Amino acid sequence: MSVVRPYLMHWVSDMGRAVRFYRDAFGLEPRYESEFWSEIACGDASIALHPGEATGERAAMLGLYVDDAAATCAAVERAGGRVARAPEEQAHGHILAEVVDTEGNPISVAQQVRR
């Protein structure tokens, strides 16, 4: 057995809106799209979107490395999401922010600081 491709599943209440959010906020394109299951390409991995509501037992957090955390936060807001924690430089050499997609899923945004 081997892992072919990883995916992270997020629960969504509006599939079309969720797909548009990941396209518009992060420039990611769907590998597959339907009302019951969509997969958004993210490098070698996928963000899988499934209809339904998240519960504490099934909640997950997506983390994305980006080249500009501030610009990413602005794109998230333009795409209908919100910034839960503004970008802030951390002692370990990253700028971290937390955003929330249109379906209420948290996303950690990290930018490596060049020194």
Phi and psi restraints in degrees (range 20) as a CNS / XPLOR table:
assign (resid 1 and name C) (resid 2 and name N)
       (resid 2 and name CA) (resid 2 and name C) 1.0 -147.4 20.0 2
assign (resid 2 and name N) (resid 2 and name CA)
       (resid 2 and name C) (resid 3 and name N) 1.0 152.7 20.0 2
assign (resid 2 and name C) (resid 3 and name N)
       (resid 3 and name CA) (resid 3 and name C) 1.0 -79.6 20.0 2
assign (resid 3 and name N) (resid 3 and name CA)
       (resid 3 and name C) (resid 4 and name N) 1.0 126.7 20.0 2
assign (resid 3 and name C) (resid 4 and name N)
       (resid 4 and name CA) (resid 4 and name C) 1.0 -86.5 20.0 2
assign (resid 4 and name N) (resid 4 and name CA)
       (resid 4 and name C) (resid 5 and name N) 1.0 -46.6 20.0 2
assign (resid 4 and name C) (resid 5 and name N)
       (resid 5 and name CA) (resid 5 and name C) 1.0 -159.8 20.0 2
assign (resid 5 and name N) (resid 5 and name CA)
       (resid 5 and name C) (resid 6 and name N) 1.0 128.5 20.0 2
assign (resid 5 and name C) (resid 6 and name N)
       (resid 6 and name CA) (resid 6 and name C) 1.0 -77.6 20.0 2
assign (resid 6 and name N) (resid 6 and name CA)
       (resid 6 and name C) (resid 7 and name N) 1.0 153.6 20.0 2
assign (resid 6 and name C) (resid 7 and name N)
       (resid 7 and name CA) (resid 7 and name C) 1.0 -144.4 20.0 2
assign (resid 7 and name N) (resid 7 and name CA)
       (resid 7 and name C) (resid 8 and name N) 1.0 154.1 20.0 2
assign (resid 7 and name C) (resid 8 and name N)
       (resid 8 and name CA) (resid 8 and name C) 1.0 -117.8 20.0 2
assign (resid 8 and name N) (resid 8 and name CA)
       (resid 8 and name C) (resid 9 and name N) 1.0 126.7 20.0 2
assign (resid 8 and name C) (resid 9 and name N)
       (resid 9 and name CA) (resid 9 and name C) 1.0 -98.4 20.0 2
assign (resid 9 and name N) (resid 9 and name CA)
       (resid 9 and name C) (resid 10 and name N) 1.0 130.4 20.0 2
assign (resid 9 and name C) (resid 10 and name N)
       (resid 10 and name CA) (resid 10 and name C) 1.0 -115.4 20.0 2
assign (resid 10 and name N) (resid 10 and name CA)
       (resid 10 and name C) (resid 11 and name N) 1.0 140.7 20.0 2
assign (resid 10 and name C) (resid 11 and name N)
       (resid 11 and name CA) (resid 11 and name C) 1.0 -87.3 20.0 2
assign (resid 11 and name N) (resid 11 and name CA)
       (resid 11 and name C) (resid 12 and name N) 1.0 134.5 20.0 2
assign (resid 11 and name C) (resid 12 and name N)
       (resid 12 and name CA) (resid 12 and name C) 1.0 -132.0 20.0 2
assign (resid 12 and name N) (resid 12 and name CA)
       (resid 12 and name C) (resid 13 and name N) 1.0 150.3 20.0 2
assign (resid 12 and name C) (resid 13 and name N)
       (resid 13 and name CA) (resid 13 and name C) 1.0 -99.6 20.0 2
assign (resid 13 and name N) (resid 13 and name CA)
       (resid 13 and name C) (resid 14 and name N) 1.0 -18.8 20.0 2
assign (resid 13 and name C) (resid 14 and name N)
       (resid 14 and name CA) (resid 14 and name C) 1.0 -135.9 20.0 2
assign (resid 14 and name N) (resid 14 and name CA)
       (resid 14 and name C) (resid 15 and name N) 1.0 98.7 20.0 2
assign (resid 14 and name C) (resid 15 and name N)
       (resid 15 and name CA) (resid 15 and name C) 1.0 -59.3 20.0 2
assign (resid 15 and name N) (resid 15 and name CA)
       (resid 15 and name C) (resid 16 and name N) 1.0 -49.0 20.0 2
assign (resid 15 and name C) (resid 16 and name N)
       (resid 16 and name CA) (resid 16 and name C) 1.0 -60.1 20.0 2
assign (resid 16 and name N) (resid 16 and name CA)
       (resid 16 and name C) (resid 17 and name N) 1.0 -43.9 20.0 2
assign (resid 16 and name C) (resid 17 and name N)
       (resid 17 and name CA) (resid 17 and name C) 1.0 -63.9 20.0 2
assign (resid 17 and name N) (resid 17 and name CA)
       (resid 17 and name C) (resid 18 and name N) 1.0 -41.6 20.0 2
assign (resid 17 and name C) (resid 18 and name N)
       (resid 18 and name CA) (resid 18 and name C) 1.0 -64.9 20.0 2
assign (resid 18 and name N) (resid 18 and name CA)
       (resid 18 and name C) (resid 19 and name N) 1.0 -44.2 20.0 2
assign (resid 18 and name C) (resid 19 and name N)
       (resid 19 and name CA) (resid 19 and name C) 1.0 -61.7 20.0 2
assign (resid 19 and name N) (resid 19 and name CA)
       (resid 19 and name C) (resid 20 and name N) 1.0 -44.7 20.0 2
assign (resid 19 and name C) (resid 20 and name N)
       (resid 20 and name CA) (resid 20 and name C) 1.0 -61.0 20.0 2
assign (resid 20 and name N) (resid 20 and name CA)
       (resid 20 and name C) (resid 21 and name N) 1.0 -39.5 20.0 2
assign (resid 20 and name C) (resid 21 and name N)
       (resid 21 and name CA) (resid 21 and name C) 1.0 -59.2 20.0 2
assign (resid 21 and name N) (resid 21 and name CA)
       (resid 21 and name C) (resid 22 and name N) 1.0 -50.3 20.0 2
assign (resid 21 and name C) (resid 22 and name N)
       (resid 22 and name CA) (resid 22 and name C) 1.0 -67.1 20.0 2
assign (resid 22 and name N) (resid 22 and name CA)
       (resid 22 and name C) (resid 23 and name N) 1.0 -31.7 20.0 2
assign (resid 22 and name C) (resid 23 and name N)
       (resid 23 and name CA) (resid 23 and name C) 1.0 -70.2 20.0 2
assign (resid 23 and name N) (resid 23 and name CA)
       (resid 23 and name C) (resid 24 and name N) 1.0 -50.7 20.0 2
assign (resid 23 and name C) (resid 24 and name N)
       (resid 24 and name CA) (resid 24 and name C) 1.0 -74.0 20.0 2
assign (resid 24 and name N) (resid 24 and name CA)
       (resid 24 and name C) (resid 25 and name N) 1.0 -37.5 20.0 2
assign (resid 24 and name C) (resid 25 and name N)
       (resid 25 and name CA) (resid 25 and name C) 1.0 -81.4 20.0 2
assign (resid 25 and name N) (resid 25 and name CA)
       (resid 25 and name C) (resid 26 and name N) 1.0 -35.0 20.0 2
assign (resid 25 and name C) (resid 26 and name N)
       (resid 26 and name CA) (resid 26 and name C) 1.0 -122.5 20.0 2
assign (resid 26 and name N) (resid 26 and name CA)
       (resid 26 and name C) (resid 27 and name N) 1.0 -3.2 20.0 2
assign (resid 26 and name C) (resid 27 and name N)
       (resid 27 and name CA) (resid 27 and name C) 1.0 71.7 20.0 2
assign (resid 27 and name N) (resid 27 and name CA)
       (resid 27 and name C) (resid 28 and name N) 1.0 22.4 20.0 2
assign (resid 27 and name C) (resid 28 and name N)
       (resid 28 and name CA) (resid 28 and name C) 1.0 -91.7 20.0 2
assign (resid 28 and name N) (resid 28 and name CA)
       (resid 28 and name C) (resid 29 and name N) 1.0 142.7 20.0 2
assign (resid 28 and name C) (resid 29 and name N)
       (resid 29 and name CA) (resid 29 and name C) 1.0 -111.1 20.0 2
assign (resid 29 and name N) (resid 29 and name CA)
       (resid 29 and name C) (resid 30 and name N) 1.0 147.1 20.0 2
assign (resid 29 and name C) (resid 30 and name N)
       (resid 30 and name CA) (resid 30 and name C) 1.0 -70.1 20.0 2
assign (resid 30 and name N) (resid 30 and name CA)
       (resid 30 and name C) (resid 31 and name N) 1.0 138.2 20.0 2
assign (resid 30 and name C) (resid 31 and name N)
       (resid 31 and name CA) (resid 31 and name C) 1.0 -82.9 20.0 2
assign (resid 31 and name N) (resid 31 and name CA)
       (resid 31 and name C) (resid 32 and name N) 1.0 -34.2 20.0 2
assign (resid 31 and name C) (resid 32 and name N)
       (resid 32 and name CA) (resid 32 and name C) 1.0 -152.3 20.0 2
assign (resid 32 and name N) (resid 32 and name CA)
       (resid 32 and name C) (resid 33 and name N) 1.0 142.6 20.0 2
assign (resid 32 and name C) (resid 33 and name N)
       (resid 33 and name CA) (resid 33 and name C) 1.0 -143.2 20.0 2
assign (resid 33 and name N) (resid 33 and name CA)
       (resid 33 and name C) (resid 34 and name N) 1.0 127.8 20.0 2
assign (resid 33 and name C) (resid 34 and name N)
       (resid 34 and name CA) (resid 34 and name C) 1.0 -151.3 20.0 2
assign (resid 34 and name N) (resid 34 and name CA)
       (resid 34 and name C) (resid 35 and name N) 1.0 173.5 20.0 2
assign (resid 34 and name C) (resid 35 and name N)
       (resid 35 and name CA) (resid 35 and name C) 1.0 -73.1 20.0 2
assign (resid 35 and name N) (resid 35 and name CA)
       (resid 35 and name C) (resid 36 and name N) 1.0 -15.3 20.0 2
assign (resid 35 and name C) (resid 36 and name N)
       (resid 36 and name CA) (resid 36 and name C) 1.0 -104.2 20.0 2
assign (resid 36 and name N) (resid 36 and name CA)
       (resid 36 and name C) (resid 37 and name N) 1.0 -21.3 20.0 2
assign (resid 36 and name C) (resid 37 and name N)
       (resid 37 and name CA) (resid 37 and name C) 1.0 -164.8 20.0 2
assign (resid 37 and name N) (resid 37 and name CA)
       (resid 37 and name C) (resid 38 and name N) 1.0 130.1 20.0 2
assign (resid 37 and name C) (resid 38 and name N)
       (resid 38 and name CA) (resid 38 and name C) 1.0 -132.7 20.0 2
assign (resid 38 and name N) (resid 38 and name CA)
       (resid 38 and name C) (resid 39 and name N) 1.0 145.4 20.0 2
assign (resid 38 and name C) (resid 39 and name N)
       (resid 39 and name CA) (resid 39 and name C) 1.0 -123.6 20.0 2
assign (resid 39 and name N) (resid 39 and name CA)
       (resid 39 and name C) (resid 40 and name N) 1.0 125.6 20.0 2
assign (resid 39 and name C) (resid 40 and name N)
       (resid 40 and name CA) (resid 40 and name C) 1.0 -101.8 20.0 2
assign (resid 40 and name N) (resid 40 and name CA)
       (resid 40 and name C) (resid 41 and name N) 1.0 124.9 20.0 2
assign (resid 40 and name C) (resid 41 and name N)
       (resid 41 and name CA) (resid 41 and name C) 1.0 -67.7 20.0 2
assign (resid 41 and name N) (resid 41 and name CA)
       (resid 41 and name C) (resid 42 and name N) 1.0 131.9 20.0 2
assign (resid 41 and name C) (resid 42 and name N)
       (resid 42 and name CA) (resid 42 and name C) 1.0 -142.9 20.0 2
assign (resid 42 and name N) (resid 42 and name CA)
       (resid 42 and name C) (resid 43 and name N) 1.0 83.9 20.0 2
assign (resid 42 and name C) (resid 43 and name N)
       (resid 43 and name CA) (resid 43 and name C) 1.0 64.0 20.0 2
assign (resid 43 and name N) (resid 43 and name CA)
       (resid 43 and name C) (resid 44 and name N) 1.0 -131.0 20.0 2
assign (resid 43 and name C) (resid 44 and name N)
       (resid 44 and name CA) (resid 44 and name C) 1.0 -83.9 20.0 2
assign (resid 44 and name N) (resid 44 and name CA)
       (resid 44 and name C) (resid 45 and name N) 1.0 -7.3 20.0 2
assign (resid 44 and name C) (resid 45 and name N)
       (resid 45 and name CA) (resid 45 and name C) 1.0 -103.9 20.0 2
assign (resid 45 and name N) (resid 45 and name CA)
       (resid 45 and name C) (resid 46 and name N) 1.0 174.9 20.0 2
assign (resid 45 and name C) (resid 46 and name N)
       (resid 46 and name CA) (resid 46 and name C) 1.0 -131.3 20.0 2
assign (resid 46 and name N) (resid 46 and name CA)
       (resid 46 and name C) (resid 47 and name N) 1.0 146.9 20.0 2
assign (resid 46 and name C) (resid 47 and name N)
       (resid 47 and name CA) (resid 47 and name C) 1.0 -98.9 20.0 2
assign (resid 47 and name N) (resid 47 and name CA)
       (resid 47 and name C) (resid 48 and name N) 1.0 114.3 20.0 2
assign (resid 47 and name C) (resid 48 and name N)
       (resid 48 and name CA) (resid 48 and name C) 1.0 -96.3 20.0 2
assign (resid 48 and name N) (resid 48 and name CA)
       (resid 48 and name C) (resid 49 and name N) 1.0 129.1 20.0 2
assign (resid 48 and name C) (resid 49 and name N)
       (resid 49 and name CA) (resid 49 and name C) 1.0 -110.3 20.0 2
assign (resid 49 and name N) (resid 49 and name CA)
       (resid 49 and name C) (resid 50 and name N) 1.0 127.7 20.0 2
assign (resid 49 and name C) (resid 50 and name N)
       (resid 50 and name CA) (resid 50 and name C) 1.0 -130.0 20.0 2
assign (resid 50 and name N) (resid 50 and name CA)
       (resid 50 and name C) (resid 51 and name N) 1.0 135.3 20.0 2
assign (resid 50 and name C) (resid 51 and name N)
       (resid 51 and name CA) (resid 51 and name C) 1.0 -66.1 20.0 2
assign (resid 51 and name N) (resid 51 and name CA)
       (resid 51 and name C) (resid 52 and name N) 1.0 141.9 20.0 2
assign (resid 51 and name C) (resid 52 and name N)
       (resid 52 and name CA) (resid 52 and name C) 1.0 140.1 20.0 2
assign (resid 52 and name N) (resid 52 and name CA)
       (resid 52 and name C) (resid 53 and name N) 1.0 -179.7 20.0 2
assign (resid 52 and name C) (resid 53 and name N)
       (resid 53 and name CA) (resid 53 and name C) 1.0 -108.2 20.0 2
assign (resid 53 and name N) (resid 53 and name CA)
       (resid 53 and name C) (resid 54 and name N) 1.0 141.1 20.0 2
assign (resid 53 and name C) (resid 54 and name N)
       (resid 54 and name CA) (resid 54 and name C) 1.0 -73.8 20.0 2
assign (resid 54 and name N) (resid 54 and name CA)
       (resid 54 and name C) (resid 55 and name N) 1.0 147.5 20.0 2
assign (resid 54 and name C) (resid 55 and name N)
       (resid 55 and name CA) (resid 55 and name C) 1.0 -123.1 20.0 2
assign (resid 55 and name N) (resid 55 and name CA)
       (resid 55 and name C) (resid 56 and name N) 1.0 166.0 20.0 2
assign (resid 55 and name C) (resid 56 and name N)
       (resid 56 and name CA) (resid 56 and name C) 1.0 -56.3 20.0 2
assign (resid 56 and name N) (resid 56 and name CA)
       (resid 56 and name C) (resid 57 and name N) 1.0 -32.4 20.0 2
assign (resid 56 and name C) (resid 57 and name N)
       (resid 57 and name CA) (resid 57 and name C) 1.0 -74.3 20.0 2
assign (resid 57 and name N) (resid 57 and name CA)
       (resid 57 and name C) (resid 58 and name N) 1.0 -25.6 20.0 2
assign (resid 57 and name C) (resid 58 and name N)
       (resid 58 and name CA) (resid 58 and name C) 1.0 -112.1 20.0 2
assign (resid 58 and name N) (resid 58 and name CA)
       (resid 58 and name C) (resid 59 and name N) 1.0 -0.3 20.0 2
assign (resid 58 and name C) (resid 59 and name N)
       (resid 59 and name CA) (resid 59 and name C) 1.0 -65.0 20.0 2
assign (resid 59 and name N) (resid 59 and name CA)
       (resid 59 and name C) (resid 60 and name N) 1.0 143.9 20.0 2
assign (resid 59 and name C) (resid 60 and name N)
       (resid 60 and name CA) (resid 60 and name C) 1.0 -138.0 20.0 2
assign (resid 60 and name N) (resid 60 and name CA)
       (resid 60 and name C) (resid 61 and name N) 1.0 159.0 20.0 2
assign (resid 60 and name C) (resid 61 and name N)
       (resid 61 and name CA) (resid 61 and name C) 1.0 -122.7 20.0 2
assign (resid 61 and name N) (resid 61 and name CA)
       (resid 61 and name C) (resid 62 and name N) 1.0 127.3 20.0 2
assign (resid 61 and name C) (resid 62 and name N)
       (resid 62 and name CA) (resid 62 and name C) 1.0 -85.8 20.0 2
assign (resid 62 and name N) (resid 62 and name CA)
       (resid 62 and name C) (resid 63 and name N) 1.0 140.0 20.0 2
assign (resid 62 and name C) (resid 63 and name N)
       (resid 63 and name CA) (resid 63 and name C) 1.0 -122.1 20.0 2
assign (resid 63 and name N) (resid 63 and name CA)
       (resid 63 and name C) (resid 64 and name N) 1.0 131.9 20.0 2
assign (resid 63 and name C) (resid 64 and name N)
       (resid 64 and name CA) (resid 64 and name C) 1.0 -127.8 20.0 2
assign (resid 64 and name N) (resid 64 and name CA)
       (resid 64 and name C) (resid 65 and name N) 1.0 127.4 20.0 2
assign (resid 64 and name C) (resid 65 and name N)
       (resid 65 and name CA) (resid 65 and name C) 1.0 -81.1 20.0 2
assign (resid 65 and name N) (resid 65 and name CA)
       (resid 65 and name C) (resid 66 and name N) 1.0 133.6 20.0 2
assign (resid 65 and name C) (resid 66 and name N)
       (resid 66 and name CA) (resid 66 and name C) 1.0 -130.0 20.0 2
assign (resid 66 and name N) (resid 66 and name CA)
       (resid 66 and name C) (resid 67 and name N) 1.0 165.0 20.0 2
assign (resid 66 and name C) (resid 67 and name N)
       (resid 67 and name CA) (resid 67 and name C) 1.0 -89.4 20.0 2
assign (resid 67 and name N) (resid 67 and name CA)
       (resid 67 and name C) (resid 68 and name N) 1.0 -14.6 20.0 2
assign (resid 67 and name C) (resid 68 and name N)
       (resid 68 and name CA) (resid 68 and name C) 1.0 -151.8 20.0 2
assign (resid 68 and name N) (resid 68 and name CA)
       (resid 68 and name C) (resid 69 and name N) 1.0 99.9 20.0 2
assign (resid 68 and name C) (resid 69 and name N)
       (resid 69 and name CA) (resid 69 and name C) 1.0 -63.6 20.0 2
assign (resid 69 and name N) (resid 69 and name CA)
       (resid 69 and name C) (resid 70 and name N) 1.0 -40.6 20.0 2
assign (resid 69 and name C) (resid 70 and name N)
       (resid 70 and name CA) (resid 70 and name C) 1.0 -64.7 20.0 2
assign (resid 70 and name N) (resid 70 and name CA)
       (resid 70 and name C) (resid 71 and name N) 1.0 -44.8 20.0 2
assign (resid 70 and name C) (resid 71 and name N)
       (resid 71 and name CA) (resid 71 and name C) 1.0 -65.3 20.0 2
assign (resid 71 and name N) (resid 71 and name CA)
       (resid 71 and name C) (resid 72 and name N) 1.0 -36.4 20.0 2
assign (resid 71 and name C) (resid 72 and name N)
       (resid 72 and name CA) (resid 72 and name C) 1.0 -64.0 20.0 2
assign (resid 72 and name N) (resid 72 and name CA)
       (resid 72 and name C) (resid 73 and name N) 1.0 -43.1 20.0 2
assign (resid 72 and name C) (resid 73 and name N)
       (resid 73 and name CA) (resid 73 and name C) 1.0 -61.6 20.0 2
assign (resid 73 and name N) (resid 73 and name CA)
       (resid 73 and name C) (resid 74 and name N) 1.0 -40.0 20.0 2
assign (resid 73 and name C) (resid 74 and name N)
       (resid 74 and name CA) (resid 74 and name C) 1.0 -64.6 20.0 2
assign (resid 74 and name N) (resid 74 and name CA)
       (resid 74 and name C) (resid 75 and name N) 1.0 -40.9 20.0 2
assign (resid 74 and name C) (resid 75 and name N)
       (resid 75 and name CA) (resid 75 and name C) 1.0 -65.6 20.0 2
assign (resid 75 and name N) (resid 75 and name CA)
       (resid 75 and name C) (resid 76 and name N) 1.0 -37.4 20.0 2
assign (resid 75 and name C) (resid 76 and name N)
       (resid 76 and name CA) (resid 76 and name C) 1.0 -60.4 20.0 2
assign (resid 76 and name N) (resid 76 and name CA)
       (resid 76 and name C) (resid 77 and name N) 1.0 -46.5 20.0 2
assign (resid 76 and name C) (resid 77 and name N)
       (resid 77 and name CA) (resid 77 and name C) 1.0 -63.8 20.0 2
assign (resid 77 and name N) (resid 77 and name CA)
       (resid 77 and name C) (resid 78 and name N) 1.0 -41.9 20.0 2
assign (resid 77 and name C) (resid 78 and name N)
       (resid 78 and name CA) (resid 78 and name C) 1.0 -62.6 20.0 2
assign (resid 78 and name N) (resid 78 and name CA)
       (resid 78 and name C) (resid 79 and name N) 1.0 -31.1 20.0 2
assign (resid 78 and name C) (resid 79 and name N)
       (resid 79 and name CA) (resid 79 and name C) 1.0 -85.4 20.0 2
assign (resid 79 and name N) (resid 79 and name CA)
       (resid 79 and name C) (resid 80 and name N) 1.0 1.1 20.0 2
assign (resid 79 and name C) (resid 80 and name N)
       (resid 80 and name CA) (resid 80 and name C) 1.0 102.2 20.0 2
assign (resid 80 and name N) (resid 80 and name CA)
       (resid 80 and name C) (resid 81 and name N) 1.0 -0.6 20.0 2
assign (resid 80 and name C) (resid 81 and name N)
       (resid 81 and name CA) (resid 81 and name C) 1.0 -87.6 20.0 2
assign (resid 81 and name N) (resid 81 and name CA)
       (resid 81 and name C) (resid 82 and name N) 1.0 -170.5 20.0 2
assign (resid 81 and name C) (resid 82 and name N)
       (resid 82 and name CA) (resid 82 and name C) 1.0 -141.6 20.0 2
assign (resid 82 and name N) (resid 82 and name CA)
       (resid 82 and name C) (resid 83 and name N) 1.0 156.9 20.0 2
assign (resid 82 and name C) (resid 83 and name N)
       (resid 83 and name CA) (resid 83 and name C) 1.0 -94.3 20.0 2
assign (resid 83 and name N) (resid 83 and name CA)
       (resid 83 and name C) (resid 84 and name N) 1.0 117.0 20.0 2
assign (resid 83 and name C) (resid 84 and name N)
       (resid 84 and name CA) (resid 84 and name C) 1.0 -87.3 20.0 2
assign (resid 84 and name N) (resid 84 and name CA)
       (resid 84 and name C) (resid 85 and name N) 1.0 -33.0 20.0 2
assign (resid 84 and name C) (resid 85 and name N)
       (resid 85 and name CA) (resid 85 and name C) 1.0 -142.8 20.0 2
assign (resid 85 and name N) (resid 85 and name CA)
       (resid 85 and name C) (resid 86 and name N) 1.0 118.2 20.0 2
assign (resid 85 and name C) (resid 86 and name N)
       (resid 86 and name CA) (resid 86 and name C) 1.0 -63.5 20.0 2
assign (resid 86 and name N) (resid 86 and name CA)
       (resid 86 and name C) (resid 87 and name N) 1.0 155.9 20.0 2
assign (resid 86 and name C) (resid 87 and name N)
       (resid 87 and name CA) (resid 87 and name C) 1.0 -57.1 20.0 2
assign (resid 87 and name N) (resid 87 and name CA)
       (resid 87 and name C) (resid 88 and name N) 1.0 134.9 20.0 2
assign (resid 87 and name C) (resid 88 and name N)
       (resid 88 and name CA) (resid 88 and name C) 1.0 -146.0 20.0 2
assign (resid 88 and name N) (resid 88 and name CA)
       (resid 88 and name C) (resid 89 and name N) 1.0 132.5 20.0 2
assign (resid 88 and name C) (resid 89 and name N)
       (resid 89 and name CA) (resid 89 and name C) 1.0 -70.6 20.0 2
assign (resid 89 and name N) (resid 89 and name CA)
       (resid 89 and name C) (resid 90 and name N) 1.0 135.5 20.0 2
assign (resid 89 and name C) (resid 90 and name N)
       (resid 90 and name CA) (resid 90 and name C) 1.0 -105.1 20.0 2
assign (resid 90 and name N) (resid 90 and name CA)
       (resid 90 and name C) (resid 91 and name N) 1.0 159.2 20.0 2
assign (resid 90 and name C) (resid 91 and name N)
       (resid 91 and name CA) (resid 91 and name C) 1.0 -63.0 20.0 2
assign (resid 91 and name N) (resid 91 and name CA)
       (resid 91 and name C) (resid 92 and name N) 1.0 -25.7 20.0 2
assign (resid 91 and name C) (resid 92 and name N)
       (resid 92 and name CA) (resid 92 and name C) 1.0 -87.1 20.0 2
assign (resid 92 and name N) (resid 92 and name CA)
       (resid 92 and name C) (resid 93 and name N) 1.0 12.6 20.0 2
assign (resid 92 and name C) (resid 93 and name N)
       (resid 93 and name CA) (resid 93 and name C) 1.0 90.5 20.0 2
assign (resid 93 and name N) (resid 93 and name CA)
       (resid 93 and name C) (resid 94 and name N) 1.0 22.5 20.0 2
assign (resid 93 and name C) (resid 94 and name N)
       (resid 94 and name CA) (resid 94 and name C) 1.0 -129.6 20.0 2
assign (resid 94 and name N) (resid 94 and name CA)
       (resid 94 and name C) (resid 95 and name N) 1.0 155.3 20.0 2
assign (resid 94 and name C) (resid 95 and name N)
       (resid 95 and name CA) (resid 95 and name C) 1.0 -101.9 20.0 2
assign (resid 95 and name N) (resid 95 and name CA)
       (resid 95 and name C) (resid 96 and name N) 1.0 126.5 20.0 2
assign (resid 95 and name C) (resid 96 and name N)
       (resid 96 and name CA) (resid 96 and name C) 1.0 -117.5 20.0 2
assign (resid 96 and name N) (resid 96 and name CA)
       (resid 96 and name C) (resid 97 and name N) 1.0 143.8 20.0 2
assign (resid 96 and name C) (resid 97 and name N)
       (resid 97 and name CA) (resid 97 and name C) 1.0 -141.8 20.0 2
assign (resid 97 and name N) (resid 97 and name CA)
       (resid 97 and name C) (resid 98 and name N) 1.0 162.6 20.0 2
assign (resid 97 and name C) (resid 98 and name N)
       (resid 98 and name CA) (resid 98 and name C) 1.0 -129.4 20.0 2
assign (resid 98 and name N) (resid 98 and name CA)
       (resid 98 and name C) (resid 99 and name N) 1.0 128.5 20.0 2
assign (resid 98 and name C) (resid 99 and name N)
       (resid 99 and name CA) (resid 99 and name C) 1.0 -120.9 20.0 2
assign (resid 99 and name N) (resid 99 and name CA)
       (resid 99 and name C) (resid 100 and name N) 1.0 167.3 20.0 2
assign (resid 99 and name C) (resid 100 and name N)
       (resid 100 and name CA) (resid 100 and name C) 1.0 -129.4 20.0 2
assign (resid 100 and name N) (resid 100 and name CA)
       (resid 100 and name C) (resid 101 and name N) 1.0 130.7 20.0 2
assign (resid 100 and name C) (resid 101 and name N)
       (resid 101 and name CA) (resid 101 and name C) 1.0 -77.0 20.0 2
assign (resid 101 and name N) (resid 101 and name CA)
       (resid 101 and name C) (resid 102 and name N) 1.0 179.8 20.0 2
assign (resid 101 and name C) (resid 102 and name N)
       (resid 102 and name CA) (resid 102 and name C) 1.0 -66.8 20.0 2
assign (resid 102 and name N) (resid 102 and name CA)
       (resid 102 and name C) (resid 103 and name N) 1.0 -13.7 20.0 2
assign (resid 102 and name C) (resid 103 and name N)
       (resid 103 and name CA) (resid 103 and name C) 1.0 -101.9 20.0 2
assign (resid 103 and name N) (resid 103 and name CA)
       (resid 103 and name C) (resid 104 and name N) 1.0 3.2 20.0 2
assign (resid 103 and name C) (resid 104 and name N)
       (resid 104 and name CA) (resid 104 and name C) 1.0 89.6 20.0 2
assign (resid 104 and name N) (resid 104 and name CA)
       (resid 104 and name C) (resid 105 and name N) 1.0 7.8 20.0 2
assign (resid 104 and name C) (resid 105 and name N)
       (resid 105 and name CA) (resid 105 and name C) 1.0 -83.8 20.0 2
assign (resid 105 and name N) (resid 105 and name CA)
       (resid 105 and name C) (resid 106 and name N) 1.0 130.5 20.0 2
assign (resid 105 and name C) (resid 106 and name N)
       (resid 106 and name CA) (resid 106 and name C) 1.0 -75.5 20.0 2
assign (resid 106 and name N) (resid 106 and name CA)
       (resid 106 and name C) (resid 107 and name N) 1.0 146.7 20.0 2
assign (resid 106 and name C) (resid 107 and name N)
       (resid 107 and name CA) (resid 107 and name C) 1.0 -134.7 20.0 2
assign (resid 107 and name N) (resid 107 and name CA)
       (resid 107 and name C) (resid 108 and name N) 1.0 124.4 20.0 2
assign (resid 107 and name C) (resid 108 and name N)
       (resid 108 and name CA) (resid 108 and name C) 1.0 -84.7 20.0 2
assign (resid 108 and name N) (resid 108 and name CA)
       (resid 108 and name C) (resid 109 and name N) 1.0 129.7 20.0 2
assign (resid 108 and name C) (resid 109 and name N)
       (resid 109 and name CA) (resid 109 and name C) 1.0 -114.4 20.0 2
assign (resid 109 and name N) (resid 109 and name CA)
       (resid 109 and name C) (resid 110 and name N) 1.0 123.9 20.0 2
assign (resid 109 and name C) (resid 110 and name N)
       (resid 110 and name CA) (resid 110 and name C) 1.0 -125.8 20.0 2
assign (resid 110 and name N) (resid 110 and name CA)
       (resid 110 and name C) (resid 111 and name N) 1.0 137.7 20.0 2
assign (resid 110 and name C) (resid 111 and name N)
       (resid 111 and name CA) (resid 111 and name C) 1.0 -125.7 20.0 2
assign (resid 111 and name N) (resid 111 and name CA)
       (resid 111 and name C) (resid 112 and name N) 1.0 126.1 20.0 2
assign (resid 111 and name C) (resid 112 and name N)
       (resid 112 and name CA) (resid 112 and name C) 1.0 -74.9 20.0 2
assign (resid 112 and name N) (resid 112 and name CA)
       (resid 112 and name C) (resid 113 and name N) 1.0 131.9 20.0 2
assign (resid 112 and name C) (resid 113 and name N)
       (resid 113 and name CA) (resid 113 and name C) 1.0 -84.4 20.0 2
assign (resid 113 and name N) (resid 113 and name CA)
       (resid 113 and name C) (resid 114 and name N) 1.0 127.8 20.0 2
assign (resid 113 and name C) (resid 114 and name N)
       (resid 114 and name CA) (resid 114 and name C) 1.0 -84.6 20.0 2
assign (resid 114 and name N) (resid 114 and name CA)
       (resid 114 and name C) (resid 115 and name N) 1.0 126.4 20.0 2
